[in-house]
Structures are given as C-alpha cells and as structure tokens.
C-alpha cells in the first residue's frame, strides 16, 4: 500500500470514518445467475488483487501489504438478493444503505458484488462495494472501462478480450512486518520527509516559487472556516439518495458562467445547503468543504489511491447562482494551484506510520470539526458497457463521508449526471427536505 491507501485502511477502525465506496449499476434486464457468477469468476482471474487480503503491521503502524487469501472463495464475495415486489427506487436505496453500512471481514479481500433482482419487476441492478484502500474511483473506473465490453457477448460469458492479467492490480505476497522494522520505518520516513523537503525547497530557480506554494497550501488547509451549527451531530448511520441532472444542461450552464462543470456542480450542492439552512432559520456564510483531486501522472495507471484533497470555504450565503459558481470556481482554482503533489504524497507516506489507535481516537474528531461536506466528482464510463450479458443503463456512486455530515458524489453516464447523496441523519435530520433543496438548486442552476 502507499501512504494514502494506508490512511484509508486505518480510517476503517472507527465507524464514523468507515471508508466504503458503493457503486450501483442499473441494468436493462435481469441477467442469468450462472452468467453473472461466471462473469465474476472471469473478473477475479483478470484482477488478482480481488483475491488478496490486507496484512497489517504490529501496532497498526507503517504500511500494510496485500497478500493472497489462502481461504479465498468467490461465494464469500458474490451474492444474490431479491427485493420484495413491487419494488421501486426507494427499496433499492434502502438496500444500498444497508450494504454500505456493514464492515468487511479483515481476514478476507475487502469487496463484494451483489446481483439485486426484482427492481421494477423485470429489471435488476448490480451493487459493487469495496474498501477505499483498494483504489480510488479513477482506478476502478479505468479497470472497468478496460474489462467490460460495449456489446452483448455471443456466448454465455463476457468475452476475454484481454490477452493477459491487468498488471495494475497484480500484487506479490508480503509477510507481516516485524515491530523492529516498524520502529525503524518511522525514523526512516521522517528522515526521508526532511531530506525531500530540503531538496524540493532549495532546487535552483524554483526555490522561491515552491516555498510560496507550500505556504499557500498550508494556509489553505489551516484557514479558519467555522462548521455549521446546524450540522453538529454525527453518527455511523447513513441515508442514501439519488438525484439526476442532464449532463448537457450542466455543461451549458458551466460554459455560460465561464467555470468548470465540477465548479457548477459543487455550487449547486452548496446552493442546496443554503436553502436547507434558510428553511431552518440558520444564517451561516460558509461551510468547510473538502474536494478530492486526482493527482495522477500520465504514467500512473496502477492500483491504489493517487488523490489529494483541497479544502475551501464553501459559500452557502444568500447569493445568485452565477455569483456562487464564480466564488466556488475561484476558491477551487486557488486551492488546486497551491496543491504540492510531492509534499502531499510524502506527508501521506509519513502519516501511515501514525499508530492505528491514534487514527481511531483522534482523526474522527479532527475531521468532524474541520469538514462539514465532501463533494466528489467520479469519472463515468467512457461508453455504456455490458455486464453479464445485460446493458448498464446508469451507474451511481456513493462515497464515504469520512466524518463529515455528507458526501455528495456525481458520476456521468450516457448523457445523465447521477448524484449520489450519502447523508448523516444525525447532522441532516430532514433528509427529504435536503433532497428537495438539491433538486431546486439544480433546477435554478440549469434553468430546469
């Protein structure tokens, strides 16, 4: 694991920061169960990481490793369920809430796939769930884009159109790291951080600019943004919702405002929180908002998490939609400009040596006080794929809250942007009202 993978793995020790990602594929028809099983078996052969479990270190300090599960069984990870008829979207979302709220067995690979039958009578869905330490959304979508065909197969199985294993997810066995090595690792990691920081900051011609970027990054992360008094509560419970908007409408709105699609989307989410606060008679100018950022280099195509996060003061005051979009775009552009990839990666690697007990006791309160909202933009499929012989007509993701009151994630699929809402009912007590506010905000933004 790299440092970021390790941080996600350690966050799982506390139910408030459970780092599970859930992905729901809506299918145009119900696939044959045997075809589904064989498709999963084929995928496991192509992706050896799916047969690996996590081997942690003594005191949960240092980077864990992936090693083959000696007791791997496909039936432990692939399931079949049927909704009670007549079942609609809310029944499906209730099942998403249930599955995303359960922990993985740490002795086995942290993923599962469930075929859900009985949705709208003759339709079905596939629910995928994995631990964030396996990889971020960019990793998983890239793998699926490569594996899944875009036409129905001629035979009973999905076509094996790859000539070899997907090298990005191949791992080698690793033994448990001894305690002495863990202790030495802390020292070595600290020295490496200091050495890299000195080298990075004193490089010819760029020292001044790099020092400025480090200062900007520190100021951005440490800026005082007061959490909303309306969203104080926190719990392990989750409420999942789904809202859709036309990708063309969102792109048109963003282009007219001179901002990115991501900025337009985030401003719509913050506009929803403005409405929610206004309804409850709470006036609050901004809320601490975390935005994950992909920091991959073009050559980095393997597994794991290669992401960073920027923190902004998300404007939720009373302002027109164009003004909110401009404010969000400016804040994100400035925060991304101050993001120092090398330093972020090095700090994540060093942070992996913080003992697991500290993560379990200290990290949740820090995140609770420092972040109210996480807004995620997940890449969609490059083209509508086929899974187990059936067409995927929509794909929706729900990302972990990480101690925040909500994580709102958007993914595009065949011209539609689907927004999955993962809400903490202890913080957002009227989840129905919030979804109504989000729909209103999107309509205002796109002219719907």
C-alpha positions in Angstrom: 0.0 0.0 0.0 1.0 3.6 -0.5 0.5 6.2 2.3 -2.9 7.2 1.1 -4.1 3.6 0.8 -2.9 3.1 4.4 -4.7 6.1 5.7 -8.0 4.8 4.2 -7.4 1.4 5.7 -6.8 2.8 9.2 -9.9 5.0 9.0 -11.9 1.8 9.0 -11.2 1.3 12.7 -13.8 3.9 13.6 -17.4 3.6 12.4 -17.7 7.3 11.9 -15.0 7.2 9.2 -15.8 3.9 7.6 -14.2 4.2 4.1 -16.5 2.1 1.9 -17.3 3.0 -1.7 -20.6 1.7 -3.1 -21.4 1.6 -6.9 -24.8 0.7 -8.2 -25.3 -0.3 -11.8 -28.8 -0.2 -13.1 -29.4 -3.0 -15.8 -31.9 -3.1 -18.6 -32.9 -6.6 -17.7 -32.2 -9.4 -15.2 -29.1 -11.4 -16.1 -28.9 -15.1 -15.8 -27.4 -16.0 -12.4 -24.9 -18.5 -13.8 -23.7 -16.0 -16.3 -23.3 -13.5 -13.5 -21.3 -15.9 -11.4 -19.1 -16.8 -14.4 -18.6 -13.2 -15.2 -17.4 -12.5 -11.6 -15.1 -15.5 -11.8 -13.6 -14.3 -15.0 -13.1 -10.8 -13.5 -11.3 -12.3 -10.5 -8.9 -14.2 -12.8 -8.1 -10.9 -14.6 -7.7 -8.9 -11.4 -5.6 -10.9 -8.9 -6.0 -8.1 -6.3 -9.5 -9.3 -5.8 -8.1 -12.5 -4.2 -5.8 -10.6 -1.8 -6.4 -9.6 1.8 -4.6 -6.9 3.9 -1.7 -8.0 6.1 -1.3 -5.2 8.7 1.8 -4.3 10.8 2.3 -4.6 14.6 0.6 -1.7 16.4 -1.0 -0.8 13.0 1.9 1.5 12.3 3.6 1.5 8.9 2.2 0.5 5.5 0.3 -2.8 5.3 0.7 -5.1 2.4 -1.6 -7.2 0.1 -1.2 -10.9 0.2 -3.2 -13.8 -1.3 -6.1 -15.0 0.9 -5.4 -18.7 1.5 -9.1 -19.3 2.1 -10.5 -17.3 -0.9 -13.9 -18.3 -2.0 -15.9 -16.5 -4.7 -19.1 -17.3 -2.9 -17.9 -15.2 0.1 -17.9 -12.1 -2.1 -20.6 -12.6 -4.7 -24.3 -12.6 -3.6 -27.8 -12.7 -5.0 -30.8 -10.9 -3.5 -34.4 -10.3 -4.5 -36.4 -7.2 -3.5 -39.9 -7.7 -2.2 -42.3 -6.8 -5.0 -43.4 -4.3 -6.0 -40.0 -2.7 -5.5 -39.1 0.8 -6.6 -36.1 3.1 -6.3 -36.5 3.7 -2.5 -36.4 0.0 -1.9 -33.2 -0.2 -3.9 -31.7 2.7 -2.0 -32.6 1.2 1.4 -30.6 -1.9 0.4 -27.7 0.3 -0.6 -27.8 1.9 2.8 -27.7 -1.5 4.5 -24.8 -2.9 2.5 -22.7 0.2 2.6 -23.1 0.3 6.4 -21.7 -3.1 7.0 -18.0 -3.8 7.7 -15.7 -6.1 5.7 -14.1 -9.1 7.3 -10.4 -8.1 7.7 -9.3 -11.7 7.1 -10.6 -11.6 3.5 -10.4 -9.4 0.5 -12.5 -6.2 1.1 -15.0 -6.2 -1.7 -18.4 -7.7 -2.7 -20.7 -7.8 -5.6 -24.5 -8.4 -5.3 -27.0 -9.1 -8.0 -30.3 -7.4 -7.0 -33.4 -8.8 -8.7 -37.0 -7.7 -8.6 -36.3 -4.0 -9.2 -39.3 -2.6 -11.1 -40.5 -6.2 -11.7 -38.3 -7.3 -14.6 -35.2 -5.2 -14.1 -32.2 -5.7 -11.9 -29.1 -3.9 -10.6 -25.5 -4.9 -9.5 -24.3 -3.5 -6.3 -20.5 -3.2 -6.0 -18.8 -2.3 -2.8 -15.1 -2.0 -2.0 -12.9 -0.7 0.7 -11.3 2.7 -0.4 -7.8 1.2 0.3 -8.3 -1.0 -2.8 -8.3 2.1 -5.0 -10.0 5.4 -5.8 -12.7 5.9 -8.3 -10.3 6.8 -11.1 -8.6 3.4 -10.6 -11.8 1.4 -10.5 -13.5 3.1 -13.5 -10.3 2.7 -15.6 -10.3 -1.0 -14.8 -13.9 -1.4 -15.6 -13.6 0.5 -18.9 -10.9 -1.9 -19.9 -12.6 -5.0 -18.8 -16.2 -4.6 -19.7 -17.3 -4.9 -23.3 -19.7 -2.4 -25.0 -21.7 -5.0 -26.8 -23.6 -8.1 -25.7 -21.3 -11.2 -25.9 -22.1 -14.0 -28.4 -21.5 -16.7 -25.8 -22.6 -17.3 -22.2 -19.6 -15.5 -20.7 -18.3 -12.0 -21.1 -15.6 -12.1 -23.7 -12.0 -12.5 -22.6 -10.7 -9.7 -24.8 -7.7 -9.0 -22.6 -4.6 -11.1 -23.5 -3.1 -11.1 -20.0 -3.7 -10.1 -16.5 -4.3 -6.4 -15.7 -0.9 -5.5 -14.4 -2.1 -2.5 -12.5 -3.7 -4.8 -9.9 -1.2 -7.6 -9.7 0.5 -7.8 -6.2 3.0 -10.0 -4.6 2.7 -11.8 -1.2 4.1 -10.0 1.8 4.9 -11.2 5.3 3.9 -9.4 8.5 6.3 -6.5 9.2 8.2 -7.0 12.5 7.9 -4.5 15.2 11.6 -3.5 15.0 11.1 -2.7 11.3 8.1 -0.6 12.1 10.1 1.4 14.6 12.9 1.9 12.1 10.3 2.8 9.5 9.2 5.8 11.5 12.7 7.1 11.7 13.4 6.5 8.0 10.2 8.1 6.9 10.9 11.2 9.0 14.4 11.5 7.5 13.1 11.0 4.0 10.5 13.7 4.5 13.1 16.2 5.8 15.5 15.3 3.1 12.9 15.6 0.3 11.6 18.8 1.7 15.0 20.4 1.8 15.8 19.2 -1.7 12.5 20.3 -3.0 12.6 23.8 -1.5 16.2 24.5 -2.4 16.2 23.4 -6.0 17.7 26.0 -8.3 15.5 28.7 -9.9 12.3 27.3 -8.3 13.0 27.5 -4.6 11.1 30.8 -4.1 8.1 29.6 -6.1 8.0 26.2 -4.2 8.3 27.8 -0.8 5.4 30.1 -1.8 3.3 27.1 -2.9 4.0 25.3 0.4 2.9 28.4 2.3 -0.3 28.7 0.2 -1.1 25.0 0.7 -0.6 25.3 4.5 -2.8 28.4 4.7 -5.5 26.8 2.6 -5.7 23.7 4.9 -5.5 25.7 8.1 -7.8 28.6 7.1 -10.4 29.1 9.9 -13.8 28.0 8.4 -16.3 27.6 11.1 -18.5 24.4 10.9 -22.2 24.9 10.5 -24.1 25.0 13.9 -27.0 23.2 12.1 -24.9 20.2 11.2 -23.2 19.4 14.5 -24.4 15.9 15.0 -22.5 12.8 13.8 -23.3 9.1 13.7 -22.3 6.0 11.8 -25.8 5.9 10.2 -26.3 6.8 6.6 -29.1 7.9 4.3 -28.6 7.4 0.6 -30.4 9.4 -2.1 -30.2 9.9 -5.8 -30.8 13.0 -7.9 -30.2 13.3 -11.7 -29.5 16.2 -14.0 -28.8 16.4 -17.7 -25.0 16.5 -18.5 -25.7 18.8 -21.5 -27.6 21.2 -19.3 -24.9 21.3 -16.6 -22.2 21.8 -19.3 -24.2 24.6 -20.9 -24.6 26.3 -17.5 -20.9 26.0 -16.7 -19.8 27.3 -20.1 -22.1 30.3 -19.9 -20.7 31.2 -16.5 -17.1 30.6 -17.5 -16.5 27.9 -15.0 -15.8 24.2 -15.0 -18.6 21.6 -14.8 -17.2 20.5 -11.4 -17.5 24.0 -10.1 -21.0 24.4 -11.4 -22.0 21.1 -9.7 -20.3 22.0 -6.4 -22.1 25.3 -6.4 -25.4 23.6 -6.9 -24.7 21.4 -3.8 -23.8 24.4 -1.8 -26.9 26.2 -3.0 -28.9 23.3 -1.6 -27.3 23.7 1.8 -28.1 27.4 1.6 -31.7 26.5 1.1 -31.6 23.9 3.9 -30.1 26.4 6.3 -32.6 29.1 5.3 -35.5 26.8 5.9 -34.3 26.2 9.4 -33.7 29.9 10.1 -29.9 29.5 10.4 -27.7 32.1 8.8 -24.2 30.9 8.0 -21.9 32.3 5.4 -19.7 29.3 4.5 -19.1 25.7 5.5 -15.8 23.8 5.4 -15.9 21.7 2.2 -13.4 19.1 1.1 -12.9 18.4 -2.6 -10.9 15.3 -3.7 -8.5 15.9 -6.5 -6.9 13.4 -8.9 -3.1 13.9 -8.8 -2.1 11.1 -11.1 0.7 11.4 -13.6 0.0 10.1 -17.1 2.2 7.1 -16.5 0.5 6.1 -13.2 -2.1 3.6 -14.3 -1.9 1.0 -11.5 -4.0 0.3 -8.4 -4.3 2.3 -5.2 -5.2 5.8 -4.3 -3.4 8.6 -6.0 -5.5 11.5 -4.9 -5.3 14.6 -2.7 -7.9 16.9 -1.2 -8.3 20.6 -1.2 -10.4 22.4 1.5 -12.4 25.5 0.7 -14.8 27.8 2.5 -17.9 26.6 0.6 -20.2 29.7 0.2 -23.7 29.0 1.5 -24.8 32.6 2.0 -27.6 34.3 0.1 -26.3 35.0 -3.4 -27.4 34.4 -7.0 -26.4 31.2 -8.7 -23.8 32.8 -11.1 -22.1 34.5 -8.2 -21.9 31.3 -6.2 -20.5 29.5 -9.2 -17.8 32.2 -9.7 -16.9 32.1 -6.0 -16.6 28.3 -6.0 -14.6 28.2 -9.1 -12.2 30.9 -7.8 -11.7 29.1 -4.5 -11.1 25.7 -6.1 -8.7 27.1 -8.7 -6.7 28.8 -6.0 -6.6 25.7 -3.8 -5.6 23.4 -6.6 -2.9 25.9 -7.6 -1.4 25.6 -4.1 -1.5 21.8 -4.1 2.0 20.4 -3.9 1.9 16.8 -5.1 5.3 15.7 -3.9 4.8 17.1 -0.4 1.3 15.7 -0.2 2.5 12.2 -1.2 5.4 12.4 1.2 3.2 13.5 4.1 0.7 10.7 3.4 3.6 8.2 3.5 4.8 9.6 6.8 1.2 9.6 8.2 1.0 5.9 7.5 3.4 5.4 10.4 1.0 7.0 12.9 -0.3 4.1 15.1 -3.8 2.9 14.4 -5.0 3.8 17.9 -4.3 7.4 17.1 -6.3 7.2 13.9 -9.3 5.6 15.7 -9.4 8.2 18.5 -8.0 11.4 17.1 -8.8 11.5 13.4 -12.7 11.4 13.6 -12.9 14.5 15.9 -10.5 16.4 13.8 -12.5 15.7 10.6 -15.8 16.4 12.4 -14.6 19.9 13.4 -12.8 20.6 10.2 -15.1 19.3 7.4 -18.9 19.6 7.1 -19.1 18.5 3.5 -17.2 16.3 1.0 -18.1 16.9 -2.7 -16.8 14.2 -5.1 -16.9 14.1 -8.9 -16.4 10.5 -10.0 -15.5 9.7 -13.6 -18.1 7.8 -15.5 -17.8 5.0 -18.1 -16.2 6.0 -21.4 -19.2 4.3 -23.1 -22.2 2.4 -21.9 -20.9 -1.1 -21.0 -22.4 -4.6 -20.9 -22.2 -6.6 -17.6 -23.1 -10.3 -17.5 -24.8 -10.0 -20.9 -27.0 -7.1 -19.9 -26.7 -3.4 -20.7 -25.7 -1.0 -17.9 -28.2 1.9 -18.3 -27.0 4.0 -15.4 -24.2 3.9 -12.8 -24.4 5.8 -9.4 -21.7 6.1 -6.8 -21.9 6.8 -3.0 -18.6 7.8 -1.5 -17.7 7.6 2.2 -18.3 10.7 4.4 -15.0 10.4 6.4 -16.6 12.1 9.4 -18.3 14.8 7.5 -22.1 15.5 7.6 -22.4 14.5 3.9 -20.6 13.2 0.9 -22.3 14.2 -2.4 -20.8 12.4 -5.4 -21.6 12.9 -9.1 -20.9 10.5 -12.0 -21.9 10.9 -15.6 -23.4 8.1 -17.7 -24.6 8.3 -21.2 -25.7 12.0 -21.0 -27.0 11.9 -17.5 -25.3 13.1 -14.3 -26.4 11.0 -11.3 -25.7 12.5 -7.9 -25.5 10.0 -5.0 -26.0 11.6 -1.6 -24.6 9.9 1.5 -26.1 11.9 4.4 -25.6 11.6 8.1 -29.1 11.7 9.6 -27.7 13.0 12.9 -26.5 16.1 11.1 -29.0 16.4 8.3 -32.1 15.4 10.2 -34.6 16.1 7.4 -33.1 14.2 4.5 -36.3 14.5 2.4 -36.1 18.3 2.7 -32.4 18.3 1.7 -33.1 16.3 -1.4 -35.9 18.7 -2.3 -33.4 21.6 -1.8 -30.9 19.9 -4.0 -33.4 19.4 -6.8 -34.4 23.1 -6.5 -30.8 24.2 -6.6 -30.1 22.1 -9.8 -33.2 23.5 -11.4 -32.2 27.1 -10.6 -28.7 26.4 -12.0 -29.7 24.8 -15.2 -33.0 26.6 -15.8 -35.0 23.4 -15.4 
